[in-house]
Amino acid sequence: MSSTLSVFLKPLTEDLGVSRGLFSLLRSGEILIGAAMAPLVGPMVDRFGGRWLMAGGALSAGLGFVLMSQVGAFWQFLLLRWIFVAIGGVFMCHMIVSVTVSRWFVRKRGRAIAIASMGQGFAKVCIPVVTATLFAWVGWRLTWSIFGLITLALVVVPALIFMRRSPEELGLQPDGMDAPPVSADAKQSNDDKKASLSADEAVWTWREVIRSRAFWLICIIYGMANVGIAGLNLHVFAYVTDIGFSPLVAATVLSIIASTQLGSTMVWGVISERMDIRHSSLIMFLVQSAGLALVLATDQVVPVYLGFFLYGIGLGGGWVLQELIWATNFGRVSLGMVRGLGILVTHAFGAVGAPFFGFVHDVTGSYQSSFLAFVVALMIAAFLSLAVHAPQKTLRR
């Protein structure tokens, strides 16, 4: 969503007569709405599954897109995005998908989340190009109407047909394993069942989660990363043109980031199943920071492409590893609630990103300082990842 806005950042701010920092508040509002609603939506995923949530969210977002084609002022555009698109987006966001996938897979969770994330990757590659093409052919109003119809067709119907809360609903087990036979000895008391639960089956309360050191470490790690990711997503097109390259080069950068993010996702999924999640997270953040450091150190187009290539590879890891680190530390049963609480914190960080990059540009006339701050944040996140240890869940008999 923000990468699509990035393409139109300059023309929209010029047409509407607003600064880049002020326009960035549009995206910040969407992030804050997602953060505020996530703790409510997360437990709903645990209890009801994502089927009807996804369908309802797509109906809201699709309607919002259609209504946005009729606005006559920026404040109308902003409110429709916040009320219909942002709220609808919470109910069909990546959290819903990752929690559902994590319930269906344990041993092969890394690859499963990677495959699920590839849909988001394909969208990130294709949507900016499709948006720009439609905008040129039919104008922005009809473009939003088309997006609304596509959302209804590609999300509502598949969600209702294919999504299920967990494999147990269909008499299956995670990873496609055969269900063990039920014997008289297996009919133990509820307390005994709780005592014998594996870490992946542990049930958490929100008080237990927020009292754990792992929760806050993960929030800080991905919160710092989200500040930079949200800012860069919206401002990268403008940054590349500001440092002297053509819009074509900037568009190529967007394609490189999206393509490498998509192309590396499965690799990170496989790596995550063979390496400690802390070590794979360390590598991921260091690759991202190295890429952006290269971009900042050069004014030549090839190193710029290479830098964003490395950044995109690291970004692909974020899709997988961020979901895995929560499931690895807190299991699958209460994962919706845990992810909801986590999103509340990490998205609050992320909401700062776009206006931070924008206002730094407004004050200094450059994005250099904000990009450098992002590099430092990624390096800090890399080494903090090594300090994350799974909390001990006390199971009372």
C-alpha positions in Angstrom: 0.0 0.0 0.0 2.7 2.5 1.0 5.0 1.5 -2.0 2.1 2.3 -4.3 1.7 5.7 -2.6 5.4 6.2 -3.1 5.0 6.4 -6.8 2.6 9.3 -6.5 4.1 11.1 -3.6 5.6 14.0 -5.6 2.6 14.6 -8.0 0.1 14.3 -5.2 1.9 16.6 -2.8 2.3 19.2 -5.6 -1.3 19.0 -6.8 -2.7 19.1 -3.2 -0.2 21.8 -2.0 0.9 19.8 1.1 4.4 19.0 2.3 5.8 15.5 2.2 5.8 15.4 5.9 2.2 16.3 6.2 1.1 13.9 3.4 3.0 11.2 5.2 0.6 11.5 8.1 -1.9 9.7 5.9 0.2 6.5 6.1 0.9 7.1 9.8 -2.8 7.2 10.6 -3.3 3.9 8.8 -0.5 2.3 10.8 -1.9 3.6 14.1 -5.4 2.3 13.3 -3.8 -1.1 12.6 -1.9 -0.9 15.9 -5.0 0.1 17.9 -7.2 -2.7 16.4 -4.6 -5.5 16.4 -5.1 -6.4 20.1 -8.8 -6.8 19.5 -8.5 -8.7 16.2 -5.8 -11.1 17.4 -8.0 -12.9 20.0 -10.8 -13.0 17.4 -8.5 -15.0 15.2 -7.7 -17.4 18.0 -11.4 -17.9 18.7 -13.1 -17.8 15.3 -10.3 -18.2 12.8 -9.6 -15.9 9.8 -12.3 -17.0 7.4 -15.0 -14.5 8.1 -12.6 -11.8 9.3 -10.8 -11.9 5.9 -14.0 -11.7 4.0 -15.4 -8.9 6.1 -12.2 -6.9 5.9 -12.1 -7.3 2.1 -15.7 -6.0 1.8 -14.8 -2.9 3.8 -11.6 -2.2 1.9 -13.2 -2.8 -1.5 -16.1 -0.5 -0.6 -13.6 2.1 0.5 -11.6 2.0 -2.7 -14.8 2.5 -4.7 -15.9 5.5 -2.6 -12.4 7.0 -2.9 -13.0 7.4 -6.6 -15.8 9.9 -5.8 -14.0 12.3 -3.4 -13.6 16.0 -4.1 -11.1 17.0 -1.4 -8.0 15.5 0.3 -9.7 15.3 3.7 -12.4 13.1 2.2 -9.7 10.8 0.6 -8.0 10.6 4.0 -11.1 9.7 6.0 -12.2 7.0 3.6 -8.8 5.4 3.6 -8.7 5.5 7.4 -12.3 4.3 8.0 -12.8 1.8 5.3 -9.5 0.8 3.9 -7.3 0.9 7.0 -9.9 -0.9 9.3 -10.7 -3.4 6.6 -7.0 -4.0 6.1 -6.6 -5.0 9.7 -9.1 -7.9 9.2 -7.2 -9.1 6.1 -3.7 -8.3 7.1 -0.6 -10.5 7.1 -1.2 -11.3 10.8 -4.4 -13.2 10.0 -2.6 -15.3 7.3 0.5 -16.0 9.4 -1.4 -17.0 12.5 -3.6 -19.4 10.5 -0.5 -20.8 8.7 1.3 -21.2 12.0 -1.6 -23.3 13.3 -1.4 -25.6 10.3 2.3 -26.1 10.4 5.0 -26.6 13.1 8.0 -28.5 11.7 7.6 -26.9 8.2 6.4 -23.6 9.5 9.2 -21.6 7.9 8.5 -22.8 4.4 4.7 -22.5 4.9 4.9 -18.9 6.0 7.4 -18.1 3.2 4.9 -19.5 0.6 2.0 -17.6 2.2 4.1 -14.4 2.1 4.9 -14.7 -1.5 1.4 -13.5 -2.4 2.2 -10.2 -0.7 5.4 -10.2 -2.6 3.8 -10.7 -5.9 1.4 -7.8 -5.1 4.3 -5.6 -4.1 5.9 -6.3 -7.5 2.8 -5.9 -9.6 0.6 -3.4 -8.0 2.8 -0.3 -8.4 3.2 -1.1 -12.1 -0.5 -1.8 -12.5 -1.4 1.3 -10.6 0.8 3.5 -12.7 -0.6 2.0 -15.9 -4.2 2.3 -14.9 -3.6 5.8 -13.7 -2.2 6.8 -17.1 -5.0 5.0 -19.0 -8.2 5.8 -17.1 -7.2 8.3 -14.4 -7.0 7.9 -10.6 -10.7 7.8 -9.9 -11.5 4.8 -12.1 -8.3 3.1 -10.9 -9.6 3.1 -7.3 -12.9 1.6 -8.5 -11.1 -1.2 -10.3 -9.0 -1.9 -7.2 -12.2 -2.2 -5.2 -13.7 -4.8 -7.5 -10.4 -6.7 -7.6 -10.3 -6.8 -3.8 -13.8 -8.2 -3.6 -13.1 -10.9 -6.2 -9.7 -12.0 -5.1 -10.1 -12.0 -1.3 -13.8 -12.4 -0.3 -14.6 -15.6 -2.3 -11.3 -17.5 -1.7 -11.4 -16.7 2.0 -14.9 -18.1 2.4 -14.2 -21.2 0.3 -10.7 -22.2 1.5 -9.8 -20.8 4.9 -10.2 -22.9 8.1 -9.2 -22.0 11.6 -7.0 -25.1 12.3 -6.3 -28.6 11.0 -8.1 -30.0 14.0 -11.4 -28.6 12.6 -11.1 -31.1 9.8 -9.8 -34.0 11.9 -6.2 -33.4 10.9 -2.9 -32.7 12.6 -0.3 -30.0 12.0 2.1 -30.7 9.1 -0.3 -33.3 7.8 0.6 -35.9 10.4 -1.8 -38.6 11.3 -3.9 -38.1 14.4 -2.9 -40.4 17.2 -5.6 -43.0 18.2 -7.6 -42.1 21.3 -7.4 -44.6 24.1 -8.9 -44.8 27.5 -5.5 -43.8 28.9 -5.6 -40.7 26.8 -8.7 -39.4 28.6 -6.9 -37.6 31.3 -8.1 -34.7 33.3 -7.9 -31.2 31.9 -5.2 -30.3 34.4 -3.1 -33.2 33.3 -3.5 -32.3 29.7 -2.2 -28.8 30.4 0.7 -30.2 32.3 1.7 -32.3 29.3 1.4 -29.6 26.7 4.4 -28.9 24.5 5.7 -25.3 24.3 3.9 -24.9 21.0 0.6 -25.8 22.6 0.9 -23.6 25.6 -2.0 -21.2 26.3 -1.0 -17.7 27.3 -2.9 -14.8 28.9 -2.2 -11.3 27.9 -0.8 -10.5 31.4 1.7 -13.3 31.1 2.8 -12.1 27.6 3.4 -8.5 28.5 5.3 -9.6 31.6 7.8 -11.6 29.6 11.2 -10.3 28.6 11.0 -11.9 25.1 7.8 -10.0 24.2 9.4 -6.6 24.8 12.7 -7.5 23.1 10.9 -8.7 20.0 8.7 -5.5 20.0 11.8 -3.3 20.3 13.7 -5.1 17.6 10.9 -5.1 15.0 9.6 -1.7 16.2 13.0 0.0 15.4 13.0 -1.8 12.0 9.5 -0.7 11.3 10.3 2.9 11.7 12.8 2.7 8.9 10.8 0.4 6.7 7.6 2.5 6.8 9.7 5.7 6.1 11.7 4.2 3.3 8.6 2.5 1.6 6.9 5.9 1.2 10.0 8.0 0.4 12.3 5.8 -1.5 11.0 6.9 -4.9 11.5 10.6 -4.0 14.9 9.8 -2.4 16.3 8.2 -5.6 15.1 11.1 -7.8 16.4 13.7 -5.2 19.9 12.4 -5.4 20.0 12.9 -9.2 18.5 9.9 -10.9 15.6 9.7 -13.3 12.1 8.5 -12.4 12.9 5.4 -14.4 15.8 4.6 -12.2 13.6 5.2 -9.1 10.9 2.9 -10.5 13.6 0.3 -11.2 14.7 0.5 -7.5 11.1 -0.2 -6.4 11.1 -3.2 -8.7 14.4 -4.4 -7.4 13.3 -4.2 -3.8 10.0 -5.9 -4.5 11.6 -8.6 -6.7 14.4 -9.5 -4.3 12.1 -9.4 -1.3 9.8 -11.9 -3.1 12.6 -14.0 -4.5 14.4 -14.4 -1.2 11.3 -15.3 0.9 11.5 -19.0 0.3 15.2 -19.1 0.9 14.7 -17.5 4.3 11.9 -20.0 5.1 14.3 -22.9 4.5 17.1 -21.2 6.4 14.8 -20.6 9.4 14.2 -24.4 9.6 17.9 -25.2 9.8 19.2 -22.3 11.9 18.4 -20.8 15.3 15.8 -18.0 14.8 18.1 -15.6 16.6 21.1 -16.2 14.3 19.0 -16.0 11.1 17.5 -12.7 12.4 21.1 -11.4 13.0 22.0 -12.2 9.4 18.8 -10.7 8.0 19.3 -7.3 9.7 23.0 -7.1 8.9 22.2 -7.7 5.2 19.6 -4.9 5.2 22.0 -2.5 6.9 24.8 -3.3 4.6 22.7 -2.7 1.5 21.5 0.7 2.7 25.0 1.7 3.8 26.2 1.0 0.3 23.4 3.2 -1.1 24.4 6.1 1.2 28.0 5.8 0.2 27.7 6.1 -3.6 26.3 8.3 -6.3 26.6 5.7 -9.0 23.6 3.8 -10.4 25.0 0.3 -10.3 26.0 0.4 -6.5 22.6 2.0 -5.8 20.9 -1.0 -7.5 23.2 -3.4 -5.6 22.5 -1.7 -2.3 18.7 -1.9 -2.7 19.1 -5.5 -4.0 20.7 -6.4 -0.6 18.1 -4.4 1.3 15.3 -6.3 -0.5 16.9 -9.7 0.3 16.9 -8.7 4.0 13.4 -7.4 3.7 12.2 -10.8 2.4 13.5 -12.3 5.6 11.4 -10.0 7.7 8.2 -11.4 6.2 9.2 -14.9 7.4 11.3 -14.4 10.5 9.1 -11.8 12.2 6.2 -14.3 12.2 8.4 -17.2 13.2 10.0 -15.5 16.1 6.6 -14.9 17.7 5.4 -18.5 17.1 8.8 -20.0 18.2 8.6 -18.1 21.5 4.9 -18.3 22.3 3.5 -21.3 20.4 0.4 -21.5 18.2 -2.6 -21.7 20.5 -2.6 -18.0 21.7 -0.6 -16.7 18.7 -3.4 -14.3 17.5 -3.6 -12.6 20.9 0.2 -12.4 21.1 0.6 -11.0 17.6 -2.1 -8.5 18.2 -0.3 -7.2 21.3 3.0 -7.2 19.4 1.5 -5.3 16.5 0.1 -2.6 18.9 3.7 -1.8 19.9 5.6 -2.4 16.7 3.1 -0.4 14.6 3.3 2.4 17.0 7.0 2.6 16.2 6.2 2.2 12.5 3.7 5.1 12.6 6.7 7.5 13.3 8.6 6.3 10.2 6.9 8.1 7.3 6.6 11.5 8.9 10.1 11.2 10.4 11.6 10.8 7.0 9.3 13.4 5.5 9.9 16.1 8.2 13.7 15.4 8.2 13.6 16.1 4.5 11.5 19.3 5.0 14.0 20.6 7.6 17.3 19.5 6.0 16.4 19.3 2.4 17.7 15.7 2.2 16.9 12.2 3.3 20.5 11.3 4.2 20.1 11.7 8.0 16.9 9.6 8.2 18.5 6.8 6.0 21.6 6.8 8.2 19.5 6.5 11.3 17.7 3.5 9.7 21.1 1.8 9.1 22.1 2.3 12.8 18.7 1.0 14.0 19.0 -2.1 11.8 22.5 -2.9 13.3 21.1 -2.5 16.9 18.2 -4.8 16.0 20.6 -7.4 14.6 22.5 -7.8 17.9 19.5 -7.5 20.1 18.1 -10.5 18.3 20.7 -12.7 20.0 19.3 -11.7 23.4 15.8 -13.2 22.7 15.0 -16.4 24.7 11.7 -18.2 24.9 9.8 -17.4 28.1 9.1 -20.3 30.4 5.4 -21.1 30.6 4.5 -22.6 34.0 1.9 -25.3 33.5 0.1 -26.1 36.7 -1.1 -29.6 37.4 
